[in-house]
């Protein structure tokens, strides 16, 4: 189906504002342009406590995280990895979304500010993501853990879930993968469809991959392309959301199917008439609230 009216209007406003395509920008320019979107989201709901922390990485470095604790006794903790192609994105840009998740699910939300490429190339983001999981398990013992993320953050969630399985890491109750990057194939049908070249394009994904994993051969490693893992059995139950008009649609849906084939319980939903990025566009796109409710209901079912 065509893009919904709200998305069409949003894209029109973005076009009128001007600006170069992302793949023609430097990482710093892209971070500035897309970081400005947070002003459109508005402030999220109040939570009981907000704490900014620093998490130690396994290479001696560190990275930030923000802990959003809702009122009452948290029923669990959601470790959230933001999108942005491993190159852009920051905690402040996902604060409103994190607050909504905390209030709606009754879970503490940990927003992870993993280090970005090209300053920190693969596998730094994946290792930081796992370090954040270990930190969360130690800081909040006894709470069931959900790993979640959108786009590149969905990629990191999938990578973390498999590593926890393989290394006997913290138990993960649920993995929430929102239009995740799962493969380095840039030539499948959804990548080539002209109708999908919107907020995220094939050219911008080439740009992201070139910054994150410059070596094409290294992109096939499961810690970069989870779809290429040999064995997906024994992974946590999954919620997988995709958008109809998204270059990442096919690989996200292929990963959901691979999980099912491996015996992993999967809840899957494609959001028709939506583009990549809609899940994080708080107060801008009506489908964002619908998708967040879908995730919240899945978390509730799993944790209850």
Secondary structure, DSSP 8 states (H G I E B T S, - for coil): ----HHHHHHHHHHHHH----GGGS-HHHHHHHHHTTHHHH------SEEEEEEEE-TTS-EEEEEEEE-SSS-S-EEEEE--STTTS--GGGGHHHHHHHHHHH--EEEEEE---TTTS-TTHHHHHHHHHHHHHHHHTTTS-EEEEEETHHHHHHHHHHHHHHHHT----SEEEEES--------SHHHH-GGG-SSS-HHHHHHHHHHH--SGGGGGSTTT-GGG-S--TT---EEEEEEEE-TTHHHHHHHHHHHHHTT--EEEEEEEEEETTGGG-TTT-HHHHHHHHHHHHHHHHHH-
